[in-house]
Amino acid sequence: MQHWKHITHYAGLDWATDHHDIVVVDQQGRIKLTQRIAHSAEGWNLLQAKLSQLGNVAVAVENNHGLAVEQLLSHDLETYPVNPKCAQRYRERKSPSGVKNDQLDAWSLADALRLDGHGWKRLVADDPLVGELRLLTRDEVNLIEQRTAFTNQLIAALRDYYPAAVEAFEDWTLPAAWAFVERFPTPQALVKAGKRAWEKFLHAHKLCRPETYQHRLEIFARADQFAGTTAVTAARSLLATSLAVMLRTVNLQLEKYRERIQTVFSQHPEHHIFASLPGIGPKLGPRLMAELGSDRERFDSAQSLQCFAGTAPVTIQSGKFSKCIMRRACQLRLRAAVHLWANLSRSSCPWAQVYYRAHRAKGQSHACALRCLGQRWLKILWKMWQTRKPYDADFHARNQQQHGSWVLKLEPSSADKTV
C-alpha cells in the first residue's frame, strides 16, 4: 500500500496485433493522455517517452503474457494483468449501452486500475528458465492434443475403408500402427503382400506377443472380405497415409520437446522440489514448476493456489440457500496437470490412495475424488514451494499423527500390510 501511494497516473492498454491503444488518467480520473502506437520498436519507445513525462505510471492490460506484456516489463512499467471477464464487466460499467471501441476499453482498464488497483497483484517477470519452461510445456501439450486429433482422424478414415486395420491394432498412438498404414495402405495391398510380409513386419516392429500374433495374422488374411468401395478406398487411403506421416512427424517433434524440457528443468536450482513429489514423473514436474513460476508472492496462501488450479469449489450462498459447484474460472493447464498428478500419486503414496477411496465411498465420481486429492496435494506443494524444501514422506506422516488426521484411521497398519 505504501508503494501504491506513489503512483500518480494509471494507464490502460488495449492491445492488438499491429497496434495498441493507451489511455492514461490521473488520481482524480481525468484523462491525461490518449495515444495509439504501432507494435514496433519505434512505437514502444514513443510510449516510453510519453509516459516518462507523467511521473509514476501503473499499467493495466487484459493479458499476462505475450510480446506486449514483455515490452511493458522491459520498459520497467508496473504492469497489472486483468482477467478478461473482469475487463468486460469494467467496460460494461463505463458503457451500459454496449458501445465498444479500443479507446473505451483502454479507458475502462485505466479507471479500474485507479479505483481497484490497490488490491491487484503486480505482474513480476519470471526468471528465464521458468519462462522458457512454461512455453515449452504448454507447446508440448498443444502438440499432444494435435497428435490426438490426427489419431482420431486416422481411425475415422480407416473405419470407412479398412476395418481390419482398426481391429488389428488397439493403440493407435504407437508408431508401429502408423507404419502399418504406410506399409499396407489398403486391404487389397495387405492381402496381396502375403503371410511372409506380414510376419516380417510384425517381427521388425516387435509385435510378436503370443496372445496377439496369430489373431493379427487371421485378421490380415480376411482384410479384403469387408472393406470400402474402390472409390472410398482410393480417397481414404491417401488421407490415412498422410495422417500417418504427420503423426510420425509430430511424435518426432514431441521427443525433441521432451529432451529440451528435461534439460531446462534439470538446470533450474529448485527442480528437486517438484521432482520429489510422489507419482510426479518426468512430464508433470516441469509442468507444475512452469505454472507456479518463481514469484513467491504470487500466491499468498495455499487457498489462492487451489483456486488458481481449480481444485477449490465455488460456494453460492443467498439467505438459507447454499451450494458448492466446480470452479470453472481457473488455469486449465495447471488443473489438468494436478488431475494427472493426483491420479498417479495413488500408486506410490499410501495415504493418497486411502484419501481417494474415502471420497469414492462417499459416492463421489472418480474426477471429483481426484479433485479433492489434488486440493490436498496443492496445500502440501504450496508449503514446499514457500519453504523451498522437497517432499518428505516421514515428515508428512509425523504431521498427520500430530494433528490427528482422519486419514490415519483409514490407512491400514503395517501389520495389515504384511498379511
Order of alpha helices (4+ residues) and beta strands (2+ residues): beta-beta-beta-alpha-beta-alpha-beta-alpha-alpha-alpha-alpha-alpha-alpha-alpha-alpha-alpha-alpha-alpha-alpha-beta-beta-alpha-alpha-alpha-alpha-alpha-alpha
